[in-house]
Amino acid sequence: YIVLLAAPGVSGIQIMLKQTESIARSQGVDEANVQEALRINRHIFELFSQYGDDGSFETRLKEYLNGVISPAALPEGMNKEEFINMQLSQFRRPWMRYFLKYDPVNSLKSIKCPVLALNGGKDVQVAPENLAVIEEAIRLGGNDNITVKEFPDMNHLFQTCKTGAMDEYATIEQTIDPLVLEEISGWVLKQTK
């Protein structure tokens, strides 16, 4: 059996775009700025998709960011060059490059054992909408032994929360909600009988 906790059902690029939107909204960013951030990130990921494997990607990304990043959008204490270098360094990491390119659907379709997929309803890192994609992919692969459950008032770490915002994690004393542990242990016990 497999237990998936806040697992992606879509590509890394789709996850990152949804994160951009969810995290910005959880921080109270106004709609115009949310849409602007999405527009910029979509273009960055288009550049990565087209040129990520050739030497021109970094030059193209640098040129694009120089043209769209305003000083007001920079993190406090960081200049434009430092910000752009930070962005470039993210794309140099092998894990990030793999994550952005990876689409889990084919892997999910190949699963033949029982699956439990759980997500927090206020997860801003892996949106709960991924549960439907995971379930559909596993069923398309011929496996109907899939259980999905969304915990409405929980975040990415399966903590009961107010907003789901990442900066809220450290303020929550709970490590993981006991309801999640009960769901997992009950499901696992059923699988092993």
TAVENLIN-V453145 format. One record per residue. NEAR is the number of other ideal C-beta (glycine too) atoms within 12 Angstrom. Layout:
near->NEAR
near->NEAR
This chain:
near->22
near->26
near->27
near->33
near->31
near->36
near->34
near->36
near->37
near->29
near->25
near->28
near->29
near->30
near->35
near->31
near->28
near->30
near->34
near->30
near->28
near->33
near->32
near->27
near->24
near->27
near->21
near->13
near->20
near->12
near->13
near->11
near->20
near->24
near->18
near->22
near->28
near->26
near->19
near->26
near->33
near->23
near->25
near->35
near->33
near->20
near->30
near->33
near->23
near->16
near->21
near->25
near->15
near->13
near->10
near->16
near->26
near->25
near->16
near->24
near->35
near->24
near->19
near->28
near->30
near->19
near->14
near->23
near->29
near->14
near->13
near->10
near->19
near->18
near->14
near->10
near->7
near->16
near->14
near->21
near->16
near->17
near->25
near->27
near->19
near->21
near->31
near->26
near->15
near->25
near->33
near->17
near->14
near->12
near->13
near->22
near->21
near->16
near->25
near->31
near->22
near->23
near->22
near->30
near->25
near->15
near->21
near->34
near->23
near->17
near->30
near->17
near->16
near->22
near->35
near->32
near->40
near->38
near->38
near->38
near->28
near->35
near->40
near->33
near->30
near->39
near->36
near->35
near->24
near->37
near->34
near->20
near->32
near->40
near->33
near->23
near->31
near->35
near->22
near->19
near->23
near->14
near->24
near->15
near->22
near->34
near->28
near->31
near->30
near->27
near->34
near->18
near->22
near->35
near->41
near->37
near->30
near->38
near->31
near->26
near->31
near->16
near->27
near->36
near->28
near->24
near->17
near->26
near->28
near->14
near->14
near->26
near->12
near->21
near->15
near->27
near->26
near->17
near->21
near->31
near->19
near->17
near->27
near->27
near->17
near->19
near->27
near->19
near->13
near->15
near->18
near->10
near->9
